[in-house]
Amino acid sequence: MNSKTVLIVGCFVLLLSDQVIGTDENLPKLYEEIGCTKINNSNPTSFECPDLTTYSTDKCYLKGKTFNVNDDIDESVVPNCRAACKCVQNGNETAYINCANVECPEDLGGRDWSCVSQYDNLTQCCRSREVCDKAKIGAIHKCEFGGKSYHIGERIYPDDLCYECLCAEDFNSKTPIADNPHCAKIDCGIELKLKQLQEGCIPVYYKTPTCCPIEYKCPSKDDAIESSAADEKSTCKFGDLTLKHGEKIKTEDKCLKCECKTPPYITCIKTDSC
């Protein structure tokens, strides 16, 4: 039996580039969003993460806040493009946060890509307006970023960075992304999958672990360790398995590589080169 995966709907993929924004920005997105901290002078690089097994099964957790079953989730902590979030529980199962995904008219098909979609701010899920008239498009102020031109109000997704930016009149592409007032980190909503994490599932990323996962891999009785040269100084746990640093999980999916790279969780990456 193959390992079980939990698919995420409505994800997007960021392209790779050689732009670097600092060591702290290159940690797995899982560690950033569940509040892990890097262990000083650890070699290999390791993190200290909250013990999810100590969390109450009849409460929900998000951005440092605790919610009781049937509580509505404070909109200020809900990731973008989710709505009507609520803490729910099915019988004696672990409580979890259930949200509706916001569907924007422009994503429902028939989109004219020759038009310009404009947003007023980065917290918006759906566009504010669409400009299709060529003369009007030509009159809109533009931003230059990464060798491309963007119109005022258009969203910019910097290559290989888990950020999104908004073209504005005072947008300065020379300002570091982390310091740019028109850019913000993408919230992947990994904490909304806390129930899966508590069950031992781990994120599967596309090419790089620094942004949003595309699915989750859950432990299976068929999981086995692929022996390799390993460092015994630190280990990762996955289900009933304990992997030494450098060891991998055997998988039938040749495009999926799961390795103990940055303990305490294994890192799973999917690529096209398989």
Order of alpha helices (4+ residues) and beta strands (2+ residues): beta-alpha-beta-beta-beta-beta-beta-beta-beta-beta-alpha-beta-beta-beta-beta-beta-alpha-beta-beta-beta-beta-beta-beta-beta-beta
